[in-house]
């Protein structure tokens, strides 16, 4: 366990500077966006009411009130999230290939450590999940700050205050912050399985090189089919035959099969196929 935790700490530290930059970009963009969206709305309200002499009630009827909804679906809010997701997706590949193609072929030093090689796999997987959870926690902390910024600029008559829990029910937010345990397992369990399959596919490519690309593609397709087999079965062959809870249980079993298979194949490759 101690060796595993040291590997996790090592993997986190390797990406931490970039991670801090992404956090900084997210904070700056969303905080500035809170000011920009609120100020933009109030500037328009002042122009229409004070300069064009439009009654306040008519302005609100025509343009609506401002709520946190407008901020969530603005570029200020969405672009840094898209940047973080894209960067992490790239890093899922980079976390392995950097070790092979970086200076002094670092992967060989990792594989020669006196620990079980599968711990390297788990450490990289844990690091990715740590970064994901960190971004999610950051967003939870930012939202109350952004709400207060909006409230400080936009008077109560011109805004619609959304309860905190309703903000997380907005379409895009609901993906990141599931409302129930089952939804949480589905969303983040699927993410964990997806990353595990990608890791194993990368190890297949590294183990067999040109042939490994073909093996990785076939493995990815088979994993996809196994994971989504219960859903595909209920849609195409047994429509309305299974209860939702039955589909969920089958999906859970399929996910466990794919995850365990990914770890088993990765362990085999690290022990038997990748040589130092």
BELLINWO-V157530 format. One record per pair of residues at least 4 apart in sequence whose ideal C-beta (glycine too) atoms are under 8 Angstrom apart, sorted by the first residue. I is the first residue (numbers start at 0). J is the second residue. D is the distance in Angstrom with one decimal. If there is no record, write none. Layout:
# BELLINWO-V157530
I&J&D ; I&J&D
This chain:
# BELLINWO-V157530
0&4&6.3 ; 1&5&6.5 ; 2&6&6.5 ; 2&112&7.6 ; 2&113&7.9 ; 2&114&4.2 ; 2&118&6.1 ; 3&7&6.5 ; 3&114&7.5 ; 3&118&4.7 ; 3&121&6.3 ; 3&122&6.2 ; 4&8&6.3 ; 5&9&6.3 ; 6&10&6.4 ; 6&114&7.3 ; 6&118&5.8 ; 6&119&6.3 ; 6&121&7.9 ; 6&122&3.5 ; 7&11&6.3 ; 7&122&4.7 ; 7&125&5.0 ; 7&126&6.0 ; 7&129&7.6 ; 8&12&6.3 ; 9&13&6.7 ; 9&122&7.3 ; 10&14&7.2 ; 10&94&7.0 ; 10&122&5.2 ; 10&123&5.6 ; 10&125&7.6 ; 10&126&3.8 ; 11&15&5.9 ; 11&126&5.2 ; 11&129&6.2 ; 11&130&7.9 ; 14&18&5.5 ; 14&90&6.3 ; 14&94&7.6 ; 14&126&7.0 ; 14&130&6.9 ; 15&19&6.3 ; 16&20&6.7 ; 17&21&6.5 ; 17&86&7.2 ; 18&22&6.4 ; 18&130&6.0 ; 18&133&7.3 ; 19&23&6.3 ; 20&24&6.4 ; 21&25&6.3 ; 21&79&7.7 ; 21&82&6.8 ; 21&83&5.1 ; 21&86&6.1 ; 21&134&7.7 ; 22&26&6.3 ; 22&133&7.8 ; 22&134&7.8 ; 22&137&6.0 ; 23&27&6.1 ; 24&28&5.9 ; 24&79&5.3 ; 24&82&6.6 ; 25&29&6.1 ; 25&79&4.1 ; 25&80&7.3 ; 25&82&7.9 ; 25&83&6.5 ; 25&134&7.5 ; 25&137&6.5 ; 25&138&7.8 ; 25&141&7.4 ; 26&30&5.9 ; 26&137&7.6 ; 26&141&6.6 ; 27&31&5.9 ; 28&32&5.8 ; 28&75&5.4 ; 28&76&7.6 ; 28&78&6.6 ; 28&79&4.4 ; 29&33&6.5 ; 29&70&8.0 ; 29&75&6.2 ; 29&76&5.6 ; 29&79&6.5 ; 29&141&5.6 ; 29&145&6.0 ; 30&34&7.1 ; 30&141&7.5 ; 30&144&6.9 ; 30&145&6.8 ; 30&148&7.0 ; 31&35&6.0 ; 31&75&6.6 ; 32&36&5.9 ; 32&70&6.3 ; 32&73&5.9 ; 32&74&7.7 ; 32&75&2.3 ; 32&76&5.8 ; 32&145&7.9 ; 33&37&6.2 ; 33&70&6.1 ; 33&75&7.6 ; 33&144&7.8 ; 33&145&4.3 ; 33&148&4.0 ; 33&149&5.8 ; 34&38&5.7 ; 34&148&6.1 ; 34&152&7.1 ; 35&39&5.9 ; 35&75&6.3 ; 36&40&6.5 ; 36&65&7.4 ; 36&69&5.9 ; 36&70&5.0 ; 36&73&5.7 ; 36&75&6.7 ; 36&149&7.6 ; 37&41&6.4 ; 37&65&6.8 ; 37&148&6.6 ; 37&149&5.1 ; 37&152&3.9 ; 37&153&5.2 ; 38&42&6.0 ; 38&152&6.2 ; 39&43&6.5 ; 40&44&6.3 ; 40&65&4.6 ; 40&69&7.6 ; 40&153&6.4 ; 40&157&7.2 ; 41&45&6.1 ; 41&152&6.1 ; 41&153&6.0 ; 41&157&7.2 ; 42&46&6.3 ; 43&47&6.3 ; 43&62&7.1 ; 44&48&5.8 ; 44&58&5.9 ; 44&62&7.6 ; 44&157&6.0 ; 45&49&5.2 ; 45&50&7.6 ; 46&50&5.1 ; 46&51&6.7 ; 47&51&5.0 ; 47&53&4.5 ; 47&58&5.2 ; 47&62&7.7 ; 48&52&7.4 ; 48&53&5.5 ; 48&54&7.6 ; 48&55&5.8 ; 48&58&5.8 ; 53&57&5.3 ; 53&58&5.1 ; 53&61&7.9 ; 54&58&7.0 ; 55&59&6.4 ; 55&156&7.0 ; 56&60&6.2 ; 57&61&6.0 ; 58&62&5.7 ; 59&63&6.8 ; 59&64&6.0 ; 59&156&7.5 ; 59&157&6.9 ; 64&157&5.7 ; 64&158&5.3 ; 64&159&4.5 ; 65&69&5.9 ; 65&149&7.1 ; 65&153&5.2 ; 65&157&6.1 ; 65&158&4.8 ; 65&159&7.3 ; 66&158&6.3 ; 66&159&4.1 ; 66&160&7.3 ; 66&161&5.6 ; 67&71&6.1 ; 67&142&7.8 ; 67&145&7.3 ; 67&146&6.1 ; 67&149&6.5 ; 67&161&5.2 ; 67&166&5.6 ; 68&72&6.6 ; 68&161&6.9 ; 68&169&6.5 ; 69&73&6.4 ; 70&75&7.0 ; 70&76&5.6 ; 70&145&6.4 ; 70&149&6.9 ; 71&76&5.3 ; 71&77&7.8 ; 71&166&7.3 ; 71&169&5.6 ; 71&171&6.6 ; 71&172&6.6 ; 72&76&7.2 ; 72&77&6.9 ; 72&171&7.4 ; 73&77&6.9 ; 74&78&4.9 ; 75&79&7.9 ; 76&80&7.0 ; 77&81&6.0 ; 77&171&7.4 ; 78&82&6.3 ; 79&83&6.4 ; 80&84&6.4 ; 80&138&7.8 ; 81&85&6.1 ; 82&86&6.1 ; 83&87&6.4 ; 83&134&5.3 ; 84&88&6.3 ; 85&89&6.5 ; 86&90&6.2 ; 87&91&6.8 ; 87&127&6.8 ; 87&130&6.0 ; 87&131&6.7 ; 87&134&7.9 ; 89&93&5.8 ; 90&94&5.6 ; 90&127&7.3 ; 90&130&7.8 ; 91&127&6.3 ; 91&194&5.8 ; 91&197&5.5 ; 91&198&7.5 ; 92&96&5.8 ; 92&197&7.4 ; 92&201&6.7 ; 93&97&5.3 ; 94&98&7.9 ; 94&123&5.1 ; 94&126&7.2 ; 94&127&7.1 ; 95&99&7.1 ; 95&106&8.0 ; 95&123&7.0 ; 95&198&7.0 ; 95&201&4.8 ; 95&202&7.5 ; 95&205&7.3 ; 96&100&5.6 ; 96&201&7.3 ; 97&101&4.7 ; 97&105&7.4 ; 98&104&7.7 ; 98&105&4.7 ; 98&106&3.7 ; 98&109&6.2 ; 99&104&6.4 ; 99&106&5.1 ; 99&205&6.6 ; 100&104&7.9 ; 101&105&5.4 ; 103&108&7.5 ; 105&109&6.4 ; 106&110&6.1 ; 107&111&6.3 ; 107&275&5.1 ; 108&112&7.4 ; 109&119&5.6 ; 110&116&6.1 ; 110&119&7.4 ; 110&269&7.5 ; 110&273&6.7 ; 110&275&5.0 ; 111&275&5.6 ; 112&119&7.9 ; 114&118&5.0 ; 114&119&7.7 ; 116&120&7.5 ; 116&266&7.5 ; 116&269&3.9 ; 116&270&6.0 ; 116&273&8.0 ; 117&121&6.3 ; 117&262&7.2 ; 117&265&6.8 ; 117&266&4.5 ; 117&269&6.1 ; 117&270&7.9 ; 118&122&6.0 ; 119&123&6.6 ; 119&269&7.1 ; 120&124&6.3 ; 120&198&6.3 ; 120&202&7.8 ; 120&262&7.3 ; 120&265&5.0 ; 120&266&7.4 ; 120&269&6.6 ; 121&125&6.0 ; 122&126&6.4 ; 123&127&6.7 ; 123&198&6.8 ; 124&128&6.6 ; 124&191&7.5 ; 124&194&6.2 ; 124&195&6.3 ; 124&198&6.4 ; 125&129&6.1 ; 126&130&6.6 ; 127&131&6.6 ; 127&194&5.6 ; 128&132&6.3 ; 128&190&8.0 ; 128&191&6.5 ; 128&194&7.6 ; 129&133&6.2 ; 130&134&6.7 ; 131&135&6.6 ; 131&187&7.9 ; 131&190&6.9 ; 132&136&6.2 ; 133&137&6.3 ; 134&138&6.7 ; 135&139&6.8 ; 135&175&5.9 ; 135&176&7.2 ; 136&140&6.6 ; 137&141&6.2 ; 138&142&6.5 ; 138&175&7.0 ; 139&176&7.7 ; 140&144&7.3 ; 141&145&5.9 ; 142&146&6.3 ; 142&163&7.5 ; 142&166&6.2 ; 143&147&6.5 ; 143&163&7.4 ; 144&148&6.6 ; 145&149&6.5 ; 146&150&6.3 ; 146&163&7.9 ; 146&166&8.0 ; 147&151&6.2 ; 148&152&6.6 ; 149&153&5.8 ; 149&158&6.8 ; 150&158&7.2 ; 150&160&7.4 ; 153&157&5.1 ; 153&158&4.4 ; 154&158&7.2 ; 155&160&7.9 ; 161&165&4.7 ; 161&166&5.4 ; 162&166&7.6 ; 163&167&7.6 ; 164&168&6.9 ; 165&169&7.6 ; 166&172&6.2 ; 167&172&4.9 ; 167&173&6.7 ; 167&176&4.3 ; 167&178&7.3 ; 168&172&7.1 ; 168&173&5.8 ; 168&178&7.1 ; 169&173&6.6 ; 170&174&7.7 ; 171&175&7.6 ; 172&176&5.7 ; 173&177&7.1 ; 173&178&7.2 ; 174&186&6.7 ; 175&186&7.9 ; 177&182&3.3 ; 177&183&4.3 ; 177&185&7.4 ; 177&186&5.2 ; 177&187&7.9 ; 178&182&6.0 ; 179&183&6.9 ; 180&184&6.4 ; 181&185&6.4 ; 181&247&6.4 ; 182&186&6.1 ; 183&187&6.0 ; 184&188&4.7 ; 184&251&7.4 ; 185&189&6.1 ; 185&247&7.8 ; 185&250&7.5 ; 186&190&6.7 ; 187&191&6.3 ; 188&192&6.4 ; 188&251&8.0 ; 188&254&5.8 ; 189&193&6.1 ; 189&226&7.9 ; 189&254&7.2 ; 190&194&6.5 ; 191&195&6.3 ; 191&258&7.1 ; 192&196&6.3 ; 192&226&6.6 ; 192&254&5.5 ; 192&257&5.4 ; 192&258&5.1 ; 192&261&7.3 ; 193&197&6.5 ; 194&198&6.3 ; 195&199&6.4 ; 195&257&7.8 ; 195&258&5.7 ; 195&261&4.2 ; 195&262&6.7 ; 195&265&7.8 ; 196&200&6.2 ; 196&218&7.6 ; 196&219&6.2 ; 196&222&4.7 ; 196&257&6.7 ; 196&261&5.3 ; 197&201&6.4 ; 197&219&7.9 ; 198&202&6.6 ; 198&261&7.2 ; 198&265&6.3 ; 199&203&6.5 ; 199&218&6.8 ; 199&261&4.4 ; 199&262&7.8 ; 199&264&5.2 ; 199&265&4.6 ; 199&268&7.6 ; 200&204&6.7 ; 200&215&3.9 ; 200&216&7.8 ; 200&218&5.7 ; 200&219&5.3 ; 201&205&6.3 ; 201&215&7.2 ; 202&206&6.0 ; 202&264&7.7 ; 202&265&5.4 ; 202&268&4.6 ; 202&269&6.8 ; 202&273&7.1 ; 203&207&6.3 ; 203&211&4.9 ; 203&214&4.7 ; 203&215&4.4 ; 203&218&6.0 ; 203&264&7.5 ; 203&268&6.7 ; 204&208&7.1 ; 204&211&4.0 ; 204&212&5.5 ; 204&214&7.6 ; 204&215&4.8 ; 205&211&6.7 ; 205&268&7.9 ; 205&273&6.4 ; 206&211&5.7 ; 206&268&4.9 ; 206&272&3.9 ; 206&273&5.6 ; 207&211&3.2 ; 207&214&5.7 ; 207&272&7.5 ; 208&212&7.8 ; 209&213&7.8 ; 210&214&6.2 ; 211&215&5.9 ; 212&216&6.6 ; 213&217&6.4 ; 214&218&6.0 ; 215&219&6.2 ; 216&220&6.5 ; 217&221&6.3 ; 218&222&6.2 ; 218&264&7.5 ; 219&223&6.3 ; 220&224&6.4 ; 221&225&6.3 ; 222&226&6.1 ; 222&257&5.1 ; 222&260&7.4 ; 222&261&7.1 ; 223&227&6.2 ; 224&228&6.2 ; 224&231&7.7 ; 225&253&5.7 ; 225&256&6.2 ; 225&257&5.5 ; 225&260&8.0 ; 226&250&7.8 ; 226&253&5.3 ; 226&254&6.1 ; 226&257&4.8 ; 227&231&5.4 ; 227&253&7.7 ; 228&232&5.9 ; 228&249&7.9 ; 228&253&5.7 ; 229&233&6.4 ; 229&241&7.8 ; 229&246&5.4 ; 229&249&3.7 ; 229&250&4.9 ; 229&253&5.8 ; 230&234&6.3 ; 230&246&6.8 ; 230&250&6.8 ; 231&235&5.9 ; 231&236&7.9 ; 232&236&5.3 ; 232&237&5.7 ; 233&237&5.5 ; 233&238&6.7 ; 233&240&6.8 ; 233&241&5.3 ; 233&246&5.5 ; 234&238&6.5 ; 237&241&6.3 ; 241&245&4.3 ; 241&246&5.1 ; 241&249&7.5 ; 242&246&7.3 ; 243&247&6.3 ; 244&248&6.4 ; 245&249&6.4 ; 246&250&6.1 ; 247&251&6.3 ; 248&252&6.5 ; 249&253&6.2 ; 250&254&6.2 ; 251&255&6.5 ; 252&256&6.5 ; 253&257&6.4 ; 254&258&6.1 ; 255&259&6.0 ; 256&260&6.1 ; 257&261&6.3 ; 258&262&6.6 ; 259&263&6.1 ; 260&264&6.1 ; 261&265&6.2 ; 262&266&6.2 ; 263&267&6.5 ; 264&268&6.3 ; 265&269&6.2 ; 266&270&6.2 ; 267&271&5.6 ; 267&272&7.2 ; 268&272&4.6 ; 268&273&6.0 ; 269&273&5.7
